[in-house]
Amino acid sequence: MRLKLIGNIAMASALLIGGVFTVSNEKVNAEKPTAGTEAYQHVYNLTESIGPRVAGSENESKAGDYIYRELEKLGYQPTKQSFSYTRNRVTVNSANIIGTKLSHSNKYKSDKQIIVGAHYDSVSVGKGADDNASSVGVILETAKALQKKELHYDIKFVFFGAEEQGLRGSNYYVSQMTQEEKNNTIAMINLDSLLAGDNIYVYGSPGEDGWIRDLALNIANKKKIPLQTNPGINPDYPEGTTGDWSDHAPFQKAGIPIGYLEATNWEIGDLDGYTQTVKHGGIWHTKNDNLEFLEEQFPGRVQEHLHDFTVVLTDLLQDIKKVK
């Protein structure tokens, strides 16, 4: 699914560290930037240095290479899962980029895994900052934060290609999973469109399989982060759940519990989460999906959302223990 630009990234980083993220009298250590700062740089690189990333295009390939290099820097030994499909009688080539964080601990060694995913392609309109460079940035920063942590489960960071053309990457990924791998996947956490929406949300599978959502809400409450869930105003989307329009859907269909992080507004429009803002309606899939517009129209929102989602995801992946 669903500032005026600073002339160089160094200046943008200085602005973020020195201004927007200042909280009371707390000083930001340059060696430990406030959560969300690196995510912002990734969003900038993907949208301003590369631009729109239509499935099968040269720019989508450049974005995939960028993600691959970032994972490589972190020591995650990335792999590229290439796939092809036919659209309007044309063969489209794309790829999923995968990096694995092993539990690496005798204490926690497990054959179970968690999949954290987001698509890196975009539509041709706009630059895809909200949808979905935002999620790529948050996952890459989280991957760095967890680089030297001992975790209870292996984590696979999966960046899907061609989501905008029918969840092609995530569908292909699930089709290549063995039944044993599906059984050993305790959860899939999807991120999509994190910047523009008026509110920040987490959703989960129905019933007891919604534990990822509940854990994320508990973490956010402790951190005083205004994370909420779908209030269930629309009977088609029960409280705490969401629709099947993003990369979580193939995993949920395969019986894997999901969590899903998103920024939107469930209380306006058709009450289905598609209308993201009171001020400008939907941002995704429009010419307004770029950093310049978002920062001009919603001062501070980009930085705040990147901070909050990065904190929640990083803590969430460390707090998942013996759930299955």
C-alpha positions, 0 to 999 in steps of 0.5 A, spaced: 500 500 500 498 503 501 524 544 510 524 544 504 529 539 502 536 540 505 542 540 500 545 535 503 544 529 507 549 532 512 546 538 513 539 534 514 542 529 519 545 535 523 538 538 523 535 532 526 540 531 531 540 538 533 533 540 533 527 536 531 529 531 536 531 535 542 527 533 548 527 537 554 535 538 556 537 531 554 543 532 549 544 527 543 550 523 543 553 524 536 555 517 536 548 514 538 543 519 534 536 519 536 532 513 534 529 515 527 535 519 524 538 514 520 532 511 518 531 519 515 537 518 511 535 512 508 528 515 506 532 521 503 537 516 499 532 512 496 527 518 494 532 524 493 538 520 490 534 514 487 527 517 486 521 513 484 522 505 484 517 502 479 517 494 479 522 492 474 525 499 473 532 501 473 530 505 479 527 499 483 534 495 481 538 501 484 534 501 490 535 493 491 542 494 490 542 500 496 539 495 501 543 489 499 549 494 500 547 496 507 545 489 509 552 487 507 555 493 511 552 490 518 554 483 516 548 480 515 550 476 508 544 478 504 541 474 498 537 476 492 531 472 491 530 474 484 523 472 481 519 474 474 512 475 472 507 477 466 503 483 467 500 486 460 503 481 456 510 484 459 515 480 463 517 484 469 523 482 473 524 484 480 527 481 487 526 480 494 533 482 498 534 478 504 538 479 510 538 474 516 540 476 524 542 469 527 540 468 534 548 466 535 547 464 543 547 457 546 542 460 551 537 462 546 539 458 540 532 456 536 530 453 530 524 458 530 524 465 526 521 472 525 520 475 519 520 483 518 518 485 512 517 491 507 516 493 500 521 497 497 518 499 490 513 505 489 508 507 484 511 512 478 507 518 481 511 522 487 517 519 490 515 514 495 517 517 501 511 515 505 510 508 501 514 505 502 521 508 503 519 510 510 519 502 512 525 500 509 529 506 513 526 504 519 528 496 518 535 498 516 536 502 522 533 497 527 537 492 523 543 496 525 541 497 532 540 489 533 547 488 530 550 485 536 544 483 540 543 476 543 536 475 541 531 469 542 530 467 535 533 468 528 530 474 524 530 475 517 529 482 514 526 481 507 525 487 503 520 485 497 520 487 490 513 489 486 508 490 492 505 495 488 503 490 482 499 485 486 504 483 492 508 480 487 515 479 492 511 477 498 507 472 494 513 469 491 517 469 498 511 465 501 511 460 495 518 458 496 517 457 504 517 449 506 512 447 510 517 446 516 520 453 515 512 456 515 511 452 522 518 455 524 516 462 523 513 465 529 511 471 526 511 476 520 511 483 522 510 488 516 511 495 515 508 500 510 507 507 509 509 510 516 510 517 515 504 521 512 498 519 516 495 523 522 496 517 527 500 511 528 497 504 528 499 497 529 495 491 527 495 483 528 491 477 526 484 475 529 484 472 536 490 469 540 494 470 534 494 478 535 499 477 540 504 481 536 499 487 536 498 487 543 506 486 545 507 492 541 501 496 544 504 494 551 511 497 549 509 503 546 505 505 553 511 504 557 515 508 552 509 513 552 509 513 544 502 514 542 501 507 538 494 505 537 490 500 533 484 500 528 478 502 533 473 497 529 469 503 527 468 499 520 465 492 521 469 490 515 475 491 519 474 488 526 478 492 532 485 490 532 485 487 525 486 490 518 485 488 510 489 484 506 492 490 502 500 489 504 505 484 504 503 481 511 497 478 507 500 472 504 503 470 510 497 470 514 494 466 509 499 461 510 497 461 517 503 465 520 501 470 525 502 477 523 503 484 526 503 490 521 505 497 523 502 503 519 501 511 519 494 513 517 487 515 520 481 510 521 476 515 523 475 519 516 473 517 509 470 511 508 473 508 515 478 503 512 484 506 513 485 509 506 484 516 507 491 518 511 490 525 513 484 530 515 488 536 511 490 532 505 486 526 504 491 520 502 498 522 500 500 515 498 500 514 490 500 521 489 505 527 487 505 529 494 508 523 497 515 526 497 519 529 503 519 536 501 511 536 501 510 532 508 515 536 511 512 543 509 505 541 510 506 536 517 512 539 520 515 534 525 511 529 523 516 525 519 521 525 524 516 523 530 514 517 526 520 515 524 523 515 531 516 512 534 516 506 529 524 505 530 523 504 538 517 500 537 520 495 532 527 495 536 524 493 542 519 489 540 524 484 536 528 484 543 521 482 547 519 476 543 520 471 548 518 463 548 511 465 545 511 458 541 
